[in-house]
Every structure is written in structure tokens, then in C-alpha cells.
Amino acid sequence: MNLIKLFLLPLLFSSFLFADIPAIVPIDWLKQNYDNPKVVIIDLRPEEEYAKGHLKNAVNIPGQPPAQLLFDSKLLMPKLNIISDRLSNAGIDKDSLVVVYDSGVFMWAARLYWILDFLGHENVGLLKVGYGGWDKDELPISKTTFKAQKKEFVPRIDNAKIKTKLDTLLAIGKKTIIDGRVNPHYKGKESLAKRFGHIPTAQNYACTQNYEVTDSGNKMRDLQDLKSVYKDLPKNKEIILYCDGGAEAALNFIVLQELGFKASVYDGSWLEWGNDSSLPISNPSGK
């Protein structure tokens, strides 16, 4: 009997270290795996919010622009050496199970998820709720800044996950293009760029459809429910996603990928497209 236990113990320990991480991480999964040394928790909220309280052992990497990890000065993905250095300092290597969360807008956490996926790190999950969206004492909270042990993050780029301005231009009328902004931006009533409207043939699926606002905080909708939201999209065609700056599109990316669609993100998004007068637009508002 003792020999059997000795044989099984390494197998159980091994499966614990290399447990699969769901793309959208339930609270129960995090509770069960909190002490797993492979789990790395990243808090994407502003530093001042992190200081007031955060998940114990969470590394703070503010996500909102001009955050260096998620965006450069032009709101595009930063240079590879900058990203790799920041991820290494956060304690992430090839074996890490990375859980990302933000305040409940989800798009900053989704942006990091997409960047990690693009860099070949598939062991990443978006926490199903925003910070604080769990029962009291369900997860450990700390006010002490956590400094991770530095690891070595080695990127393995997957170019199928990212699209350029030219890729998107050539896709008009040939591939499915999804605009992840809220409807007033899609309709051309509001814009963060100098031009108003959307990329021609783009369909509007605002990323806000992916989560619900509750009294206890925002939480991602179940994938079963989201199937009906995206039921009219073709699964046999590549889907290009964009928004204002590539964060809202990243939230759509997570959901569509989990639902079995082949999706990629146009990193420049509307802030690049809408400011380039040589590119075509559709503007229902006439502005």
C-alpha cells in the first residue's frame, strides 16, 4: 500500500503543477490552484487601486495607456524586448499558468491575454470577475506590494493572431470584420480618431456584450449564453477584430476563440484607421 502511495504521489504532484488553465477562469479554479507555484496572478489596475488592496501575490502591471506592457506611445503593441522584460520581471516563463484581472472592464486584462497568446503562451486565463467580484473572504487579499521572482520569458510569435492595416484593407468584402466598439462609435456619432464611422463591411459586436454588470461587480457571461450572441458569424472564415486601440477587440478575441472561431486582432484598430485619410470608411451618421 505504501509503495502505491509513493508511486502515485509524484503523478498527483505533477498534474497539480501542470494543471490546465481555462480561458475564462472561475473563482473556484483559482481557489483550488492558489498555492500552485506555477500560478502567476497579474493585476492590471492602476497602481493606486492596487495599493488599496489586491489579490495576495498578484503582480501589479497597470494596463490602461500609457502602460508600457500593453501599449507603446502610438497605442500599438510595444517592442518585443520591452514586453519580454516586463513579463520576465513578473515571474512568467513557459510553464507559468497566468491569471489576469482588472477592475471589471475586462479589456485591459484581455489585452494582456491576447499579447501572451500572440507570443505563444497559451497557459493564460481571464478571471471571470473584476476585482472584488467574489464573496467576502473567498480569496486572500493583501495591501503589500508583491515582487515576483524573475523568470525568463521566451516569446514564440504566432503571426496568425495579429493583423496590420494592409491585412485589414485587403480583407474588406472578403473576410468577416468585427468592430468591438460601442454602437455610437460604430455609427459615427462619436470617435476617438479625427474621422467618424467604421471600416467598410465591418459588423458591430460591442465587447460589452461579453459581460454583465451586477450589484456585486462585473462578471463575464457564460460561454453557453454567448453562443447565441455570435451565432450568425461563419466558422469557416477568418474573423478580424478591431476597436479603438486593440483592447476591446481582445475581449472579443478570447470569447470567439473559445467558441471555436478563427479570430485575430488588428492592432492599430480605429485610432490608426480613422486617422489615415487614405483609407475607406463607412459613416452612417454623416459627420
TORSEDO-152627 format. One record per atom (N, C-alpha, C): x, y, z. Coordinates in steps of 0.02 Angstrom, whole numbers, plus 50000, padded with zeros to 5 digits. Layout:
BEGIN
PT   east  north     up
PT      X      Y      Z
...
END
This chain:
BEGIN
PT   east  north     up
PT  50042  49939  50000
PT  50000  50000  50000
PT  50044  50063  50000
PT  50097  50062  50042
PT  50142  50119  50045
PT  50178  50130  49979
PT  50194  50074  49945
PT  50227  50079  49880
PT  50181  50112  49829
PT  50116  50095  49833
PT  50067  50126  49787
PT  50063  50201  49799
PT  50063  50220  49862
PT  50059  50292  49879
PT  50121  50328  49853
PT  50179  50296  49862
PT  50241  50327  49839
PT  50242  50334  49763
PT  50211  50287  49729
PT  50207  50290  49656
PT  50159  50344  49631
PT  50102  50351  49666
PT  50051  50398  49644
PT  50067  50470  49662
PT  50104  50480  49717
PT  50116  50548  49741
PT  50150  50592  49689
PT  50204  50569  49656
PT  50234  50612  49604
PT  50187  50626  49546
PT  50144  50578  49529
PT  50097  50590  49474
PT  50047  50643  49493
PT  50022  50640  49555
PT  49974  50691  49577
PT  50007  50759  49580
PT  50068  50761  49605
PT  50105  50825  49610
PT  50117  50854  49542
PT  50135  50810  49494
PT  50148  50832  49426
PT  50086  50860  49394
PT  50029  50827  49402
PT  49966  50851  49372
PT  49946  50918  49403
PT  49963  50928  49468
PT  49948  50991  49502
PT  49988  51048  49472
PT  50052  51035  49460
PT  50095  51087  49433
PT  50076  51107  49362
PT  50052  51059  49324
PT  50039  51073  49253
PT  49964  51070  49237
PT  49924  51089  49286
PT  49851  51089  49276
PT  49834  51137  49219
PT  49786  51117  49179
PT  49762  51162  49126
PT  49727  51222  49157
PT  49734  51278  49124
PT  49700  51338  49148
PT  49645  51356  49098
PT  49584  51367  49120
PT  49530  51386  49073
PT  49541  51457  49048
PT  49517  51470  48988
PT  49525  51537  48958
PT  49489  51590  48999
PT  49431  51572  49026
PT  49394  51615  49072
PT  49393  51579  49139
PT  49430  51606  49187
PT  49445  51570  49250
PT  49391  51581  49303
PT  49356  51527  49323
PT  49307  51533  49377
PT  49342  51544  49444
PT  49307  51574  49491
PT  49335  51584  49558
PT  49357  51518  49589
PT  49316  51466  49580
PT  49332  51400  49609
PT  49399  51374  49584
PT  49414  51384  49520
PT  49478  51360  49493
PT  49535  51396  49528
PT  49529  51462  49536
PT  49583  51499  49568
PT  49592  51479  49641
PT  49536  51468  49675
PT  49539  51445  49745
PT  49576  51379  49750
PT  49561  51333  49707
PT  49590  51267  49710
PT  49664  51267  49689
PT  49685  51317  49650
PT  49753  51318  49624
PT  49795  51376  49652
PT  49770  51408  49703
PT  49803  51469  49728
PT  49875  51456  49751
PT  49886  51398  49781
PT  49953  51383  49807
PT  49997  51346  49756
PT  49972  51338  49696
PT  50012  51307  49644
PT  50070  51354  49626
PT  50133  51333  49633
PT  50190  51378  49619
PT  50194  51399  49546
PT  50157  51367  49503
PT  50157  51386  49432
PT  50108  51443  49417
PT  50063  51456  49462
PT  50013  51509  49451
PT  50044  51578  49462
PT  50035  51621  49412
PT  50057  51691  49416
PT  49995  51735  49407
PT  49982  51778  49455
PT  49923  51821  49453
PT  49945  51892  49435
PT  49913  51921  49385
PT  49930  51989  49363
PT  49871  52035  49373
PT  49882  52089  49409
PT  49831  52141  49422
PT  49844  52199  49375
PT  49796  52212  49330
PT  49804  52264  49279
PT  49776  52331  49299
PT  49756  52339  49362
PT  49726  52403  49384
PT  49780  52455  49396
PT  49761  52519  49401
PT  49809  52572  49416
PT  49844  52559  49483
PT  49905  52584  49489
PT  49945  52572  49549
PT  49911  52593  49614
PT  49875  52650  49611
PT  49841  52674  49672
PT  49785  52628  49693
PT  49751  52596  49646
PT  49699  52549  49663
PT  49729  52484  49691
PT  49784  52463  49661
PT  49819  52403  49685
PT  49841  52413  49757
PT  49865  52473  49774
PT  49890  52487  49842
PT  49835  52482  49894
PT  49773  52495  49875
PT  49717  52492  49922
PT  49698  52420  49939
PT  49718  52374  49897
PT  49701  52303  49907
PT  49703  52266  49842
PT  49730  52205  49844
PT  49736  52164  49783
PT  49738  52091  49804
PT  49731  52047  49756
PT  49738  51976  49770
PT  49809  51962  49794
PT  49814  51923  49848
PT  49879  51907  49876
PT  49924  51877  49823
PT  49986  51900  49821
PT  50038  51876  49774
PT  50026  51899  49702
PT  49979  51946  49692
PT  49968  51972  49625
PT  50021  52025  49608
PT  50048  52022  49548
PT  50096  52072  49524
PT  50057  52127  49490
PT  50073  52189  49507
PT  50037  52246  49477
PT  50072  52270  49414
PT  50037  52267  49358
PT  50060  52295  49295
PT  50002  52337  49267
PT  50000  52402  49282
PT  49943  52443  49259
PT  49931  52435  49184
PT  49868  52425  49165
PT  49853  52409  49096
PT  49831  52468  49053
PT  49801  52518  49085
PT  49774  52574  49046
PT  49830  52615  49016
PT  49823  52638  48953
PT  49876  52679  48922
PT  49893  52739  48967
PT  49957  52757  48971
PT  50013  52736  48929
PT  50054  52678  48958
PT  50022  52627  48984
PT  50058  52570  49013
PT  50106  52540  48963
PT  50168  52529  48984
PT  50220  52507  48938
PT  50211  52435  48915
PT  50180  52394  48955
PT  50175  52323  48935
PT  50123  52313  48880
PT  50067  52349  48884
PT  50012  52336  48838
PT  50013  52381  48776
PT  50042  52440  48782
PT  50040  52489  48727
PT  50106  52528  48723
PT  50123  52549  48663
PT  50178  52597  48656
PT  50147  52667  48650
PT  50187  52716  48632
PT  50162  52785  48629
PT  50110  52796  48575
PT  50108  52751  48526
PT  50058  52755  48472
PT  49999  52708  48483
PT  49996  52680  48544
PT  49944  52633  48564
PT  49945  52568  48523
PT  50005  52550  48500
PT  50016  52486  48468
PT  50053  52441  48518
PT  50061  52378  48500
PT  50098  52333  48544
PT  50170  52358  48550
PT  50197  52359  48611
PT  50266  52381  48621
PT  50316  52335  48587
PT  50379  52357  48585
PT  50432  52315  48556
PT  50440  52251  48597
PT  50461  52199  48562
PT  50464  52133  48592
PT  50510  52130  48653
PT  50566  52166  48651
PT  50612  52164  48708
PT  50581  52195  48770
PT  50540  52247  48761
PT  50506  52278  48818
PT  50456  52231  48849
PT  50415  52200  48807
PT  50365  52152  48831
PT  50399  52094  48867
PT  50449  52065  48836
PT  50483  52007  48865
PT  50513  52024  48932
PT  50542  52082  48938
PT  50573  52103  49000
PT  50521  52111  49055
PT  50465  52143  49039
PT  50413  52153  49089
PT  50381  52087  49111
PT  50371  52042  49064
PT  50342  51977  49081
PT  50390  51935  49122
PT  50455  51939  49106
PT  50505  51903  49145
PT  50507  51930  49217
PT  50505  51996  49224
PT  50506  52026  49291
PT  50443  52010  49331
PT  50388  51994  49295
PT  50326  51974  49329
PT  50327  51901  49350
PT  50381  51866  49335
PT  50387  51797  49355
PT  50356  51747  49308
PT  50350  51766  49244
PT  50318  51722  49195
PT  50370  51688  49152
PT  50364  51621  49146
PT  50404  51583  49099
PT  50359  51535  49063
PT  50387  51489  49025
PT  50347  51445  48982
PT  50300  51400  49021
PT  50315  51386  49084
PT  50273  51341  49124
PT  50220  51377  49166
PT  50221  51443  49165
PT  50175  51481  49208
PT  50103  51475  49186
PT  50059  51472  49236
PT  49987  51475  49225
PT  49965  51545  49245
PT  49954  51588  49196
PT  49944  51659  49209
PT  49870  51676  49215
PT  49851  51706  49271
PT  49782  51730  49282
PT  49784  51806  49281
PT  49746  51837  49237
PT  49745  51910  49231
PT  49677  51937  49252
PT  49678  51995  49285
PT  49615  52027  49304
PT  49623  52102  49305
PT  49567  52138  49300
PT  49567  52211  49307
PT  49507  52231  49349
PT  49484  52292  49341
PT  49430  52317  49384
PT  49361  52290  49366
PT  49356  52259  49307
PT  49291  52234  49284
PT  49271  52261  49216
PT  49315  52302  49186
PT  49304  52322  49116
PT  49328  52266  49070
PT  49370  52223  49096
PT  49396  52162  49064
PT  49442  52174  49005
PT  49438  52233  48974
PT  49477  52241  48912
PT  49552  52247  48924
PT  49573  52275  48982
PT  49645  52280  48995
PT  49674  52211  49008
PT  49638  52171  49048
PT  49659  52102  49060
PT  49658  52062  48995
PT  49607  52074  48953
PT  49602  52039  48889
PT  49659  52058  48842
PT  49681  52120  48845
PT  49737  52142  48803
PT  49800  52103  48821
PT  49813  52094  48887
PT  49871  52055  48907
PT  49863  51982  48887
PT  49802  51956  48895
PT  49788  51887  48873
PT  49806  51879  48800
PT  49783  51925  48758
PT  49795  51919  48686
PT  49870  51925  48670
PT  49905  51971  48704
PT  49976  51979  48693
PT  50013  51914  48710
PT  49996  51884  48767
PT  50028  51822  48786
PT  50013  51767  48735
PT  49951  51763  48713
PT  49932  51713  48663
PT  49970  51724  48598
PT  49975  51787  48577
PT  50012  51804  48516
PT  50086  51785  48523
PT  50112  51790  48584
PT  50182  51772  48596
PT  50192  51698  48611
PT  50140  51658  48599
PT  50146  51586  48605
PT  50134  51557  48673
PT  50111  51599  48721
PT  50098  51574  48789
PT  50023  51561  48796
PT  50004  51498  48789
PT  49933  51482  48789
PT  49906  51469  48859
PT  49950  51462  48909
PT  49927  51449  48977
PT  49909  51514  49013
PT  49857  51546  48988
PT  49835  51610  49016
PT  49759  51609  49020
PT  49733  51639  49074
PT  49660  51642  49083
PT  49638  51709  49110
PT  49581  51731  49088
PT  49550  51794  49111
PT  49504  51777  49170
PT  49516  51809  49228
PT  49473  51797  49285
PT  49401  51816  49268
PT  49355  51774  49285
PT  49285  51781  49265
PT  49252  51843  49293
PT  49279  51870  49348
PT  49250  51930  49380
PT  49303  51984  49385
PT  49280  52047  49391
PT  49326  52101  49404
PT  49347  52100  49477
PT  49396  52141  49494
PT  49422  52140  49562
PT  49365  52152  49613
PT  49363  52109  49663
PT  49313  52115  49716
PT  49247  52081  49702
PT  49241  52051  49643
PT  49177  52021  49624
PT  49170  51950  49650
PT  49189  51939  49711
PT  49183  51873  49742
PT  49156  51882  49813
PT  49135  51827  49843
PT  49109  51830  49911
PT  49165  51850  49960
PT  49146  51884  50013
PT  49194  51907  50063
PT  49236  51847  50089
PT  49301  51857  50094
PT  49348  51807  50119
PT  49354  51745  50074
PT  49325  51748  50013
PT  49330  51691  49968
PT  49401  51684  49939
PT  49434  51742  49929
PT  49502  51743  49904
PT  49544  51787  49950
PT  49608  51771  49959
PT  49651  51811  50004
PT  49669  51879  49974
PT  49664  51931  50015
PT  49678  52000  49994
PT  49739  52026  50032
PT  49778  52067  49999
PT  49837  52097  50031
PT  49845  52170  50010
PT  49879  52209  50051
PT  49896  52278  50033
PT  49972  52285  50025
PT  50007  52230  50030
PT  50080  52230  50023
PT  50099  52219  49950
PT  50141  52263  49924
PT  50164  52256  49855
PT  50203  52190  49848
PT  50182  52151  49798
PT  50215  52086  49787
PT  50266  52091  49732
PT  50327  52070  49747
PT  50380  52068  49696
PT  50394  51996  49678
PT  50383  51979  49616
PT  50392  51910  49594
PT  50466  51893  49584
PT  50482  51830  49589
PT  50549  51807  49571
PT  50555  51808  49496
PT  50606  51840  49471
PT  50615  51848  49399
PT  50625  51781  49365
PT  50590  51771  49309
PT  50597  51711  49267
PT  50620  51733  49198
PT  50624  51687  49152
PT  50642  51705  49083
PT  50585  51689  49036
PT  50554  51742  49010
PT  50500  51734  48962
PT  50530  51734  48892
PT  50518  51679  48856
PT  50543  51672  48787
PT  50484  51673  48739
PT  50476  51726  48699
PT  50419  51729  48653
PT  50425  51681  48594
PT  50368  51655  48573
PT  50363  51613  48513
PT  50305  51641  48472
PT  50319  51689  48430
PT  50267  51730  48397
PT  50222  51689  48352
PT  50157  51701  48359
PT  50106  51671  48316
PT  50074  51726  48274
PT  50099  51736  48214
PT  50076  51791  48172
PT  50003  51785  48150
PT  49973  51726  48160
PT  49903  51717  48142
PT  49857  51755  48189
PT  49883  51777  48246
PT  49841  51811  48296
PT  49838  51887  48288
PT  49878  51914  48241
PT  49883  51987  48234
PT  49875  52007  48161
PT  49843  52065  48150
PT  49834  52091  48082
PT  49856  52163  48078
PT  49879  52182  48019
PT  49902  52250  48006
PT  49848  52290  47969
PT  49863  52353  47958
PT  49818  52396  47919
PT  49807  52368  47849
PT  49861  52345  47817
PT  49856  52317  47750
PT  49815  52252  47750
PT  49828  52209  47798
PT  49788  52147  47804
PT  49714  52163  47806
PT  49697  52212  47846
PT  49626  52230  47856
PT  49597  52262  47794
PT  49635  52304  47760
PT  49612  52334  47698
PT  49597  52281  47646
PT  49640  52232  47640
PT  49630  52178  47591
PT  49573  52131  47610
PT  49554  52133  47674
PT  49501  52088  47698
PT  49431  52115  47685
PT  49425  52179  47668
PT  49359  52210  47658
PT  49321  52174  47602
PT  49262  52149  47618
PT  49221  52114  47570
PT  49241  52041  47559
PT  49296  52019  47590
PT  49320  51951  47581
PT  49319  51910  47645
PT  49332  51944  47700
PT  49333  51911  47766
PT  49285  51947  47813
PT  49268  51914  47867
PT  49225  51945  47916
PT  49265  51993  47959
PT  49241  52055  47965
PT  49274  52106  48007
PT  49225  52126  48062
PT  49249  52126  48124
PT  49207  52142  48181
PT  49233  52204  48217
PT  49188  52252  48227
PT  49202  52313  48264
PT  49178  52303  48336
PT  49224  52304  48384
PT  49207  52290  48454
PT  49189  52351  48495
PT  49182  52410  48462
PT  49165  52471  48500
PT  49090  52474  48515
PT  49072  52520  48559
PT  49001  52530  48574
PT  48968  52562  48513
PT  48902  52554  48508
PT  48865  52572  48447
PT  48873  52645  48425
PT  48873  52695  48470
PT  48882  52764  48447
PT  48947  52775  48409
PT  48999  52739  48427
PT  49062  52745  48391
PT  49057  52711  48323
PT  49027  52652  48322
PT  49018  52616  48259
PT  48975  52656  48210
PT  48923  52688  48236
PT  48877  52727  48194
PT  48906  52794  48172
PT  48963  52813  48199
PT  48994  52876  48180
PT  48969  52936  48218
PT  48934  52926  48272
PT  48910  52982  48313
PT  48965  53008  48359
PT  49011  52964  48378
PT  49068  52982  48420
PT  49130  52949  48391
PT  49188  52978  48405
PT  49250  52948  48380
PT  49310  52973  48420
PT  49358  52929  48432
PT  49420  52948  48463
PT  49473  52966  48411
PT  49456  52955  48347
PT  49500  52973  48292
PT  49472  53035  48258
PT  49509  53063  48210
PT  49485  53125  48178
PT  49427  53111  48130
PT  49420  53050  48106
PT  49364  53032  48064
PT  49313  52991  48104
PT  49252  52988  48078
PT  49197  52954  48113
PT  49172  52896  48070
PT  49146  52845  48103
PT  49117  52789  48067
PT  49153  52724  48083
PT  49155  52679  48033
PT  49187  52614  48043
PT  49218  52589  47978
PT  49256  52536  47983
PT  49286  52505  47925
PT  49231  52475  47882
PT  49231  52486  47816
PT  49179  52459  47773
PT  49169  52383  47781
PT  49108  52362  47781
PT  49083  52293  47788
PT  49089  52267  47860
PT  49118  52306  47906
PT  49125  52283  47975
PT  49057  52277  48008
PT  49049  52225  48048
PT  48988  52215  48088
PT  49003  52236  48160
PT  48952  52261  48194
PT  48962  52286  48262
PT  48942  52235  48315
PT  48992  52211  48351
PT  48981  52167  48409
PT  49020  52199  48467
PT  48988  52244  48503
PT  49022  52279  48558
PT  49047  52229  48610
PT  49108  52239  48633
PT  49137  52192  48681
PT  49099  52191  48747
PT  49059  52243  48760
PT  49020  52246  48822
PT  48966  52191  48824
PT  48950  52161  48767
PT  48902  52106  48765
PT  48929  52043  48800
PT  48995  52041  48810
PT  49026  51982  48837
PT  49021  51977  48914
PT  49002  52031  48946
PT  48997  52029  49019
PT  48934  52064  49043
PT  48916  52051  49105
PT  48857  52082  49135
PT  48876  52122  49196
PT  48840  52175  49208
PT  48851  52219  49266
PT  48803  52197  49321
PT  48831  52181  49379
PT  48789  52160  49436
PT  48805  52203  49496
PT  48764  52198  49547
PT  48775  52237  49608
PT  48841  52219  49643
PT  48863  52157  49633
PT  48925  52135  49665
PT  48986  52145  49621
PT  48975  52174  49562
PT  49031  52185  49516
PT  49018  52153  49448
PT  49059  52170  49400
PT  49050  52144  49332
PT  49078  52073  49327
PT  49044  52032  49287
PT  49068  51964  49277
PT  49056  51942  49205
PT  49100  51901  49179
PT  49093  51875  49112
PT  49032  51830  49107
PT  48998  51835  49050
PT  48941  51791  49039
PT  48965  51721  49022
PT  48924  51672  49036
PT  48941  51603  49020
PT  48947  51594  48944
PT  48994  51552  48923
PT  49004  51541  48852
PT  48941  51512  48819
PT  48903  51472  48856
PT  48841  51445  48828
PT  48794  51501  48808
PT  48790  51553  48850
PT  48747  51610  48834
PT  48774  51650  48776
PT  48840  51655  48771
PT  48871  51695  48719
PT  48867  51662  48650
PT  48854  51598  48649
PT  48846  51563  48584
PT  48792  51597  48542
PT  48737  51617  48575
PT  48681  51647  48539
PT  48698  51717  48514
PT  48744  51752  48549
PT  48765  51819  48528
PT  48801  51816  48461
PT  48843  51764  48452
PT  48885  51759  48393
PT  48863  51705  48344
PT  48800  51683  48351
PT  48776  51626  48311
PT  48776  51639  48236
PT  48772  51703  48215
PT  48769  51717  48143
PT  48837  51724  48109
PT  48890  51719  48148
PT  48956  51726  48118
PT  48978  51659  48088
PT  49012  51661  48031
PT  49034  51598  47999
PT  49096  51569  48033
PT  49096  51504  48043
PT  49153  51472  48075
PT  49205  51449  48024
PT  49188  51455  47960
PT  49235  51433  47909
PT  49272  51491  47877
PT  49266  51552  47906
PT  49300  51611  47880
PT  49340  51644  47935
PT  49397  51670  47917
PT  49438  51707  47966
PT  49402  51771  47987
PT  49406  51788  48051
PT  49374  51848  48077
PT  49428  51896  48102
PT  49426  51958  48077
PT  49472  52010  48100
PT  49435  52056  48148
PT  49464  52066  48206
PT  49433  52106  48259
PT  49469  52173  48267
PT  49431  52226  48278
PT  49462  52290  48294
PT  49417  52328  48342
PT  49443  52382  48369
PT  49404  52426  48413
PT  49435  52495  48409
PT  49445  52530  48465
PT  49480  52594  48462
PT  49555  52584  48463
PT  49579  52543  48511
PT  49651  52534  48518
PT  49675  52463  48530
PT  49632  52414  48516
PT  49654  52345  48521
PT  49641  52310  48586
PT  49607  52343  48634
PT  49592  52311  48698
PT  49522  52281  48699
PT  49473  52319  48676
PT  49405  52291  48672
PT  49403  52232  48623
PT  49440  52238  48568
PT  49443  52183  48520
PT  49472  52120  48551
PT  49519  52129  48598
PT  49550  52072  48631
PT  49499  52033  48673
PT  49451  52068  48701
PT  49399  52033  48740
PT  49355  51992  48693
PT  49338  52019  48636
PT  49301  51980  48585
PT  49343  51921  48562
PT  49409  51931  48557
PT  49455  51878  48535
PT  49451  51818  48581
PT  49453  51829  48646
PT  49450  51774  48694
PT  49386  51734  48685
PT  49330  51770  48683
PT  49265  51735  48678
PT  49259  51698  48613
PT  49274  51730  48557
PT  49267  51698  48492
PT  49313  51637  48485
PT  49373  51643  48511
PT  49419  51587  48507
PT  49393  51528  48547
PT  49364  51541  48606
PT  49336  51488  48647
PT  49274  51457  48615
PT  49239  51495  48574
PT  49179  51470  48541
PT  49196  51434  48475
PT  49260  51429  48459
PT  49280  51391  48401
PT  49290  51430  48337
PT  49291  51497  48342
PT  49303  51539  48283
PT  49378  51551  48275
PT  49398  51566  48213
PT  49467  51583  48199
PT  49473  51659  48197
PT  49500  51687  48250
PT  49500  51760  48257
PT  49571  51787  48263
PT  49578  51850  48243
PT  49641  51886  48251
PT  49623  51960  48265
PT  49672  51998  48291
PT  49660  52067  48310
PT  49701  52114  48265
PT  49666  52165  48237
PT  49700  52219  48201
PT  49725  52267  48254
PT  49790  52265  48267
PT  49818  52302  48324
PT  49809  52377  48319
PT  49818  52405  48259
PT  49811  52477  48252
PT  49741  52502  48264
PT  49691  52461  48246
PT  49620  52474  48257
PT  49599  52544  48233
PT  49545  52570  48261
PT  49515  52632  48235
PT  49560  52692  48244
PT  49601  52693  48296
PT  49645  52751  48307
PT  49696  52758  48251
PT  49714  52703  48219
PT  49758  52706  48161
PT  49717  52717  48098
PT  49664  52677  48089
PT  49623  52680  48028
PT  49587  52747  48022
PT  49557  52769  48076
PT  49517  52830  48074
PT  49557  52893  48066
PT  49623  52889  48077
PT  49666  52947  48068
PT  49705  52945  48003
PT  49691  52895  47962
PT  49725  52890  47897
PT  49674  52904  47842
PT  49678  52964  47814
PT  49628  52987  47765
PT  49631  52949  47699
PT  49683  52908  47688
PT  49687  52870  47626
PT  49646  52806  47629
PT  49621  52788  47687
PT  49584  52726  47695
PT  49508  52737  47691
PT  49471  52690  47664
PT  49398  52698  47658
PT  49363  52690  47725
PT  49307  52724  47732
PT  49266  52717  47792
PT  49192  52716  47772
PT  49151  52689  47817
PT  49078  52695  47811
PT  49055  52736  47871
PT  49016  52788  47857
PT  48995  52832  47912
PT  48920  52844  47909
PT  48881  52804  47944
PT  48808  52810  47943
PT  48783  52878  47968
PT  48822  52911  48012
PT  48800  52974  48042
PT  48808  53033  47995
PT  48852  53027  47947
PT  48865  53082  47901
PT  48910  53136  47929
PT  48938  53125  47988
PT  48982  53175  48019
PT  49047  53181  47980
END
